[in-house]
Amino acid sequence: MTIVNAKEMLLKATAEKYAVGAFNVSNFIQMKAIVQAAIEKNSPVIIQTSVTPSKFRQPDVVAAVFKTLAAEAPVPVCLHVDHCNEVDYCKTCADVGYTNVMIDASHHEFAENIRQTRIVSDYCHTRGISVEGELGTVSGVEDQVVVAEDEAQLCDPDLAVEFVEKTQIDLLAPAIGTAHGVYKTKAPKLDFDRLATIAQKINGSGPTTPLVIHGGTGLADDTVKKLVSLGGSKFNVSTELKHCLLDTTYEYLSVNRNVYDPGKLDLAVLEAIAGVIKKWMDLLGCTGKA
């Protein structure tokens, strides 16, 4: 079965110390490129949509395209809605065919974060869908939601254990200093020790709750590898794909201004996106792990 939830593929990744790329998309060409790259690399993969593009494309349409692409792929493929702060929309995505759901109630107080996250967990688990929750807040911009750097709170390792136990989530996204969007420095300050401590407390006796790294775009290769080695097994990449989509479109139209063949533009974008995905798969160590 090539259509899976995220926990199925990430428990293996956690045990074997590699990460699976989770790539945000805004159109169906990107989805096709991601699946094509996963097949070429024999890699598991997670297709992600933020809430705004999911609603714009319609979640049932997104899920239908996913099912068609994944059904033809001999590798595990998951469809994930990212940073959803609406309990009802999490349920909608679960109902139409998303196989992993992130309820992000991290801006609420701890008890309310637990309450909302547990509602989503209980709902999704009866449908075989895995759930991601976030503790602490990741700075930057994601889906037009802005979190200032001085407002970002890092994840408390002890609270992380309590959070996982009380919410029954399948994946935990702990805030460790990564950021959405483009980093303002080439060497962002990340709390590696915090990630290692959380990984030990939660998965030290064996993989139970894979950890998620948000804000992959712009991190140095050695930083990515270190985060993976310390326990990050789902690695989110969004901004780089947006830049690739728009830059490739601009460059193609600049050179081929009088070529009125949308299919050629689509192919140029697909090949460029697939190239980015394959680079990430090699870096994360998931190539050949399907």
C-alpha positions as CSV (number, residue, x, y, z in Angstrom):
1,M,0.0,0.0,0.0
2,T,1.6,3.3,-1.1
3,I,-0.9,5.6,0.7
4,V,0.2,5.7,4.3
5,N,0.0,8.0,7.4
6,A,3.1,9.8,8.5
7,K,3.7,7.7,11.7
8,E,4.1,4.5,9.7
9,M,7.0,5.9,7.7
10,L,8.5,8.0,10.5
11,L,8.9,5.3,13.1
12,K,11.3,3.6,10.7
13,A,13.1,6.8,10.0
14,T,13.5,7.5,13.7
15,A,14.9,4.0,14.4
16,E,17.3,4.2,11.4
17,K,18.4,7.8,12.0
18,Y,17.3,9.4,8.7
19,A,14.5,11.9,8.0
20,V,11.6,12.0,5.6
21,G,11.2,15.2,3.6
22,A,7.8,16.9,4.1
23,F,7.4,19.3,1.2
24,N,4.8,22.1,1.0
25,V,2.9,22.6,-2.2
26,S,0.7,25.3,-3.6
27,N,-0.3,23.6,-6.9
28,F,-0.7,20.1,-8.5
29,I,2.5,20.4,-10.6
30,Q,4.5,20.5,-7.4
31,M,2.6,17.4,-6.1
32,K,3.5,15.5,-9.3
33,A,7.1,16.6,-9.1
34,I,7.4,15.4,-5.5
35,V,6.0,12.0,-6.3
36,Q,8.1,11.7,-9.4
37,A,11.3,12.5,-7.4
38,A,10.3,10.0,-4.6
39,I,9.9,7.3,-7.2
40,E,13.3,8.1,-8.8
41,K,15.0,8.2,-5.4
42,N,13.0,5.2,-4.0
43,S,12.2,7.3,-1.0
44,P,9.2,7.7,1.3
45,V,7.7,11.3,1.1
46,I,5.2,13.6,2.7
47,I,3.2,16.1,0.6
48,Q,2.1,19.1,2.7
49,T,-0.4,21.8,2.2
50,S,-0.8,24.8,4.4
51,V,-4.3,25.8,5.3
52,T,-4.8,28.7,2.8
53,P,-3.8,26.8,-0.4
54,S,-5.7,23.7,0.9
55,K,-8.9,25.8,1.2
56,F,-8.2,27.5,-2.1
57,R,-7.7,24.3,-4.1
58,Q,-10.4,22.6,-2.0
59,P,-9.3,19.8,0.4
60,D,-11.3,17.1,-1.4
61,V,-9.7,18.0,-4.7
62,V,-6.2,18.0,-3.2
63,A,-6.9,14.6,-1.6
64,A,-8.2,13.2,-4.9
65,V,-5.1,14.3,-6.8
66,F,-2.9,12.9,-4.0
67,K,-4.8,9.5,-4.1
68,T,-4.3,9.3,-7.9
69,L,-0.6,10.1,-7.8
70,A,0.1,8.0,-4.8
71,A,-1.8,5.0,-6.1
72,E,0.6,4.8,-9.1
73,A,3.7,5.2,-6.9
74,P,5.7,2.2,-5.6
75,V,6.8,4.2,-2.6
76,P,5.1,5.3,0.6
77,V,3.4,8.7,0.2
78,C,1.5,10.7,2.8
79,L,-0.7,13.8,2.5
80,H,-0.4,16.3,5.4
81,V,-2.1,19.5,6.3
82,D,0.3,21.8,8.1
83,H,-0.2,24.3,10.9
84,C,-3.9,24.1,11.1
85,N,-5.2,26.0,14.0
86,E,-8.9,25.1,13.4
87,V,-10.1,21.9,15.0
88,D,-13.0,21.7,12.5
89,Y,-10.8,22.1,9.5
90,C,-8.5,19.3,10.8
91,K,-11.6,17.1,10.9
92,T,-12.5,18.1,7.4
93,C,-9.1,17.2,6.0
94,A,-9.3,13.9,7.8
95,D,-12.7,13.2,6.3
96,V,-11.7,13.8,2.7
97,G,-8.5,11.8,2.6
98,Y,-5.5,13.6,4.2
99,T,-3.5,10.9,6.0
100,N,-1.7,13.1,8.5
101,V,-3.0,16.3,10.3
102,M,-1.2,18.9,12.2
103,I,-3.3,20.7,14.8
104,D,-1.3,23.8,15.8
105,A,-2.7,25.1,19.1
106,S,0.8,26.2,20.3
107,H,-0.3,29.8,20.6
108,H,-2.7,28.9,23.4
109,E,-1.9,28.2,27.0
110,F,-0.5,24.7,27.7
111,A,-3.8,23.3,28.9
112,E,-5.8,24.6,26.0
113,N,-3.1,23.3,23.6
114,I,-3.6,19.9,25.1
115,R,-7.4,20.1,25.0
116,Q,-7.6,21.1,21.3
117,T,-4.9,18.7,20.2
118,R,-6.5,15.7,22.1
119,I,-9.8,16.4,20.3
120,V,-8.1,16.1,16.9
121,S,-6.1,13.0,18.0
122,D,-9.2,11.2,19.2
123,Y,-11.1,12.1,16.0
124,C,-8.3,11.1,13.6
125,H,-7.2,7.9,15.3
126,T,-10.5,6.3,14.7
127,R,-9.9,6.9,11.0
128,G,-6.4,5.6,10.9
129,I,-4.9,9.1,10.5
130,S,-1.8,10.2,12.4
131,V,-1.6,13.6,14.2
132,E,1.2,16.1,14.7
133,G,1.1,18.6,17.5
134,E,3.4,21.6,18.3
135,L,4.8,22.7,21.7
136,G,6.5,26.0,21.8
137,T,6.2,28.4,18.8
138,V,8.4,28.5,15.7
139,S,9.2,32.1,14.6
140,G,8.8,33.5,11.1
141,V,5.9,33.4,8.6
142,E,3.9,30.3,7.7
143,D,0.7,30.5,5.7
144,Q,0.5,34.3,6.4
145,V,0.7,33.8,10.1
146,V,3.5,35.9,11.6
147,V,5.4,35.0,14.8
148,A,8.0,37.5,15.8
149,E,11.4,36.1,16.9
150,D,11.0,37.6,20.4
151,E,7.6,35.9,20.8
152,A,8.9,32.4,19.9
153,Q,9.0,30.1,22.9
154,L,11.2,27.1,22.9
155,C,9.9,23.7,23.9
156,D,10.3,22.6,27.5
157,P,11.5,18.9,27.4
158,D,9.6,17.9,30.5
159,L,6.4,19.5,29.3
160,A,7.0,17.8,26.0
161,V,6.7,14.4,27.7
162,E,3.4,15.5,29.4
163,F,2.1,16.9,26.2
164,V,2.7,13.7,24.2
165,E,1.1,11.6,27.0
166,K,-2.0,13.7,27.4
167,T,-2.7,14.5,23.7
168,Q,-1.8,11.0,22.4
169,I,-0.3,12.7,19.3
170,D,1.8,10.6,16.9
171,L,4.4,13.3,16.0
172,L,5.8,16.2,18.0
173,A,7.0,19.4,16.6
174,P,9.2,20.9,19.3
175,A,10.3,24.6,18.9
176,I,14.1,24.6,19.1
177,G,15.0,27.8,17.3
178,T,14.3,27.1,13.7
179,A,12.1,29.6,11.8
180,H,9.7,29.7,8.9
181,G,10.6,31.7,5.8
182,V,14.2,32.9,5.0
183,Y,16.7,33.0,7.9
184,K,18.3,36.4,8.6
185,T,21.6,34.9,9.3
186,K,23.6,32.0,7.7
187,A,24.1,30.6,11.2
188,P,20.8,30.7,13.1
189,K,21.0,29.9,16.7
190,L,19.5,26.5,17.2
191,D,19.2,24.6,20.5
192,F,20.7,21.2,19.6
193,D,20.9,20.2,23.2
194,R,17.2,20.8,23.7
195,L,16.4,18.6,20.7
196,A,18.6,15.8,21.9
197,T,17.1,16.0,25.4
198,I,13.5,15.8,24.0
199,A,14.5,12.9,21.7
200,Q,16.0,11.0,24.6
201,K,13.0,11.6,26.9
202,I,10.4,10.6,24.3
203,N,12.2,8.1,22.1
204,G,15.1,7.0,24.2
205,S,13.7,3.6,24.9
206,G,12.7,3.1,21.2
207,P,10.7,5.1,18.7
208,T,7.2,6.0,19.8
209,T,6.7,9.7,18.8
210,P,8.8,10.9,15.9
211,L,10.0,14.5,16.1
212,V,9.4,17.1,13.4
213,I,11.8,19.9,12.3
214,H,10.0,23.0,10.9
215,G,11.8,25.7,9.0
216,G,14.2,23.7,6.7
217,T,14.8,26.3,4.1
218,G,18.1,28.0,4.4
219,L,19.8,25.7,6.9
220,A,23.3,24.7,6.1
221,D,23.8,21.1,5.1
222,D,25.8,20.2,8.2
223,T,23.1,21.7,10.4
224,V,20.4,19.6,8.7
225,K,22.5,16.5,9.2
226,K,23.0,17.3,12.8
227,L,19.3,17.9,13.4
228,V,18.6,14.5,11.8
229,S,21.3,12.7,13.9
230,L,19.7,14.2,17.1
231,G,16.3,12.8,16.3
232,G,14.5,14.9,13.8
233,S,12.8,12.5,11.4
234,K,10.2,14.7,9.6
235,F,11.9,17.7,8.0
236,N,9.6,20.4,6.6
237,V,10.6,22.4,3.5
238,S,8.3,25.1,2.2
239,T,9.9,28.5,1.3
240,E,12.5,27.0,-1.0
241,L,9.8,25.4,-3.1
242,K,7.9,28.7,-3.4
243,H,11.0,30.4,-4.6
244,C,11.8,27.6,-7.0
245,L,8.3,27.8,-8.5
246,L,8.2,31.5,-9.0
247,D,11.9,31.9,-10.1
248,T,11.6,29.1,-12.6
249,T,8.3,30.6,-14.0
250,Y,9.9,34.0,-14.3
251,E,13.1,32.7,-15.9
252,Y,11.1,30.6,-18.4
253,L,8.8,33.4,-19.4
254,S,11.7,35.8,-19.7
255,V,13.4,33.6,-22.3
256,N,10.3,32.3,-24.0
257,R,8.0,35.3,-24.0
258,N,6.5,34.4,-27.4
259,V,6.0,30.7,-26.7
260,Y,2.4,30.3,-25.9
261,D,2.5,26.7,-24.7
262,P,1.6,26.3,-21.0
263,G,2.7,22.7,-21.1
264,K,6.3,23.6,-21.7
265,L,6.2,26.0,-18.7
266,D,4.6,23.3,-16.6
267,L,7.4,20.8,-17.5
268,A,10.1,23.4,-16.7
269,V,8.6,23.9,-13.3
270,L,8.1,20.2,-12.7
271,E,11.7,19.4,-13.5
272,A,13.0,22.3,-11.3
273,I,10.9,21.3,-8.3
274,A,11.9,17.6,-8.7
275,G,15.5,18.6,-8.7
276,V,15.1,20.4,-5.4
277,I,13.2,17.5,-3.9
278,K,15.9,15.0,-4.9
279,K,18.6,17.1,-3.4
280,W,16.8,17.2,-0.1
281,M,16.2,13.4,-0.1
282,D,19.9,12.8,-0.5
283,L,20.7,15.3,2.3
284,L,18.1,13.8,4.7
285,G,19.3,10.2,4.1
286,C,15.9,8.9,2.9
287,T,17.0,8.0,-0.6
288,G,16.6,4.2,-1.0
289,K,14.5,3.9,2.2
290,A,11.1,3.2,0.6
